[in-house]
Amino acid sequence: MAGDREIGSGGGPVLVRRALPVDARAIAEVTVRGWQAAYRGILPEDFLAGLSLPAREVAWRSMLESDEEGAAPAWVAERNGETIGFAASGPPRDADVPLPGAEVYALYVLPEEWGTGIGRSLLETAVGHWRSHGCPTLVLWVLEANGPARAFYEAMGWEPDGGRQRLEIAGTSLAEIRYRLAQAAPPRGTS
């Protein structure tokens, strides 16, 4: 499939490829496990323990099936046929993001794979896709309290752009901040 790529990892080669509707259950599993690990101490434990895998599978299958034109692509990272991470993206949801632009809606990796380069590879795949489609600006939203995720995005060149919003999840009010990856500078010697 076009856009597939393998990356090396301590546990064997990892394939990053475009997500398909058949990947919905695996994406839902990564989502639930990712939320349970990343948001521990941020969201109530009983809420995290009760996350519904079937509901997320239905939602992901619907999203992947409805994206016939590829306007909101997602990618999965697999090792030995097992999905270990994913990224989802599409048009920006905020009116103040200049067009053409794109948004990374979700990026999750199984907790045991954190720090292995899987998240970096998925994010680079999404950014590369949108850059190749002429999008100079990309954005994403992250919980302000999620320090590890913020450090990851900042290490990848993303910066807070001043966008803020409040979310209500499980009776908890959380601040979310928007990060932006501006257009890469042109190579030296070009205009």
C-alpha positions in Angstrom: 0.0 0.0 0.0 1.3 3.5 -0.9 2.7 5.3 2.1 3.7 2.2 4.1 7.1 2.4 5.7 9.0 0.2 8.2 11.0 1.6 11.1 13.4 -0.3 13.2 12.8 -1.0 16.9 14.2 -3.1 19.7 11.2 -5.5 19.4 11.5 -6.0 15.7 10.5 -3.9 12.6 7.5 -1.7 12.8 5.3 -1.0 9.8 3.4 2.3 9.6 0.5 2.1 7.2 -2.8 3.7 6.4 -5.6 2.6 8.7 -8.5 0.6 7.3 -12.0 -0.1 8.8 -10.8 -3.5 9.8 -8.3 -1.8 12.2 -11.2 -0.2 14.2 -11.0 -2.7 17.1 -7.2 -2.5 17.4 -7.3 1.3 17.3 -10.0 1.3 20.0 -7.8 -1.0 22.2 -4.9 1.4 21.8 -7.1 4.3 22.6 -8.5 2.8 25.8 -5.1 1.6 27.1 -3.6 4.9 26.1 -6.2 6.9 28.0 -5.9 4.6 31.0 -2.1 5.2 31.2 -1.8 8.8 30.0 -4.7 10.3 32.0 -4.1 8.4 35.3 -4.2 11.1 38.0 -5.8 13.5 35.6 -9.2 11.8 35.1 -11.1 9.8 37.8 -9.9 6.2 38.1 -13.5 4.8 37.9 -14.0 6.6 34.6 -10.8 5.3 33.1 -11.5 1.7 34.3 -15.0 1.9 32.7 -13.9 3.0 29.2 -16.0 1.2 26.7 -14.0 -0.7 24.0 -17.1 -1.6 22.0 -18.3 2.0 21.8 -14.9 3.2 20.6 -14.7 0.4 18.1 -18.0 1.4 16.6 -16.9 5.1 16.5 -13.6 4.3 14.8 -15.2 1.9 12.3 -17.7 4.6 11.3 -14.9 7.2 11.0 -12.7 5.0 8.9 -15.6 3.8 6.7 -16.8 7.3 6.0 -13.4 8.6 4.9 -13.7 7.4 1.3 -12.0 10.4 -0.1 -9.1 10.3 2.3 -9.9 13.7 3.8 -9.3 12.5 7.3 -6.6 9.8 7.1 -5.4 7.7 10.0 -2.3 5.5 10.3 -1.5 2.5 12.4 1.9 1.2 13.6 2.2 -2.6 13.7 4.8 -5.0 14.9 4.4 -8.6 14.0 0.8 -7.9 12.9 -0.1 -6.3 16.2 -1.3 -2.7 16.3 0.9 -0.8 18.8 -0.1 2.8 17.9 -2.1 5.1 15.7 -2.5 8.7 14.5 -5.7 10.3 13.1 -5.9 13.6 11.3 -8.0 15.7 9.1 -9.2 19.3 8.4 -8.7 21.7 11.2 -11.8 22.1 13.4 -11.0 25.6 14.5 -12.0 28.6 12.3 -8.9 30.6 13.2 -6.5 28.0 11.7 -5.5 29.3 8.3 -6.3 27.2 5.3 -4.9 25.1 3.9 -4.2 23.5 7.2 -4.7 20.3 9.0 -5.2 18.9 12.5 -3.8 15.8 14.2 -6.9 14.6 16.1 -5.3 11.7 18.0 -2.0 10.1 18.6 -1.8 7.1 20.9 0.8 4.4 21.5 0.6 1.4 23.8 2.1 2.4 27.1 4.8 -0.3 26.9 5.9 1.2 23.6 6.4 4.8 24.9 9.9 6.1 24.2 10.6 3.6 21.4 10.0 6.1 18.5 6.6 4.8 17.5 4.8 8.0 18.3 7.5 10.0 16.5 7.1 7.9 13.4 3.3 8.2 13.4 3.5 12.0 13.9 6.1 12.4 11.2 3.9 10.3 8.9 0.9 12.5 9.5 2.9 15.7 9.1 4.5 14.4 5.9 1.2 13.5 4.4 -0.3 17.0 5.0 2.9 18.8 4.0 2.8 16.8 0.7 -0.8 18.0 0.2 0.2 21.7 0.6 -0.8 22.3 4.2 1.7 24.8 5.7 0.1 24.8 9.2 -0.8 21.9 11.4 -2.4 22.0 14.8 -3.3 19.6 17.6 -4.9 19.8 21.1 -3.4 18.4 24.3 -4.5 18.4 27.9 -2.6 21.1 29.7 -2.0 18.6 32.6 -0.5 16.0 30.3 3.1 17.0 30.8 4.7 14.0 29.1 2.6 14.6 25.9 3.4 18.3 25.9 7.1 17.6 26.3 6.9 15.0 23.4 5.2 17.5 21.0 7.6 20.3 22.0 10.6 18.0 21.3 9.1 17.4 17.9 9.0 21.2 17.1 5.4 22.0 18.0 4.6 25.1 20.1 1.6 26.4 22.0 -0.1 28.9 19.9 -2.4 30.6 22.5 -5.5 28.5 21.7 -7.2 27.3 24.9 -10.4 25.6 25.7 -12.1 23.8 28.6 -13.4 20.2 28.4 -15.7 18.5 30.7 -14.9 14.8 31.0 -16.4 12.5 33.7 -17.4 15.6 35.7 -13.9 17.0 35.6 -13.1 20.4 34.0 -9.8 20.2 32.1 -7.8 22.8 30.2 -6.7 21.9 26.8 -4.1 23.9 24.8 -3.5 24.0 21.1 -0.1 23.4 19.6 1.0 24.5 16.2 3.7 23.3 13.8 4.4 26.1 11.4 5.6 25.7 7.9 9.1 24.3 7.7 11.7 26.8 6.5 12.7 26.3 2.9 16.1 24.7 2.3 19.0 27.2 2.2 19.7 28.6 -1.2 16.1 28.6 -2.3 13.5 31.3 -2.2 
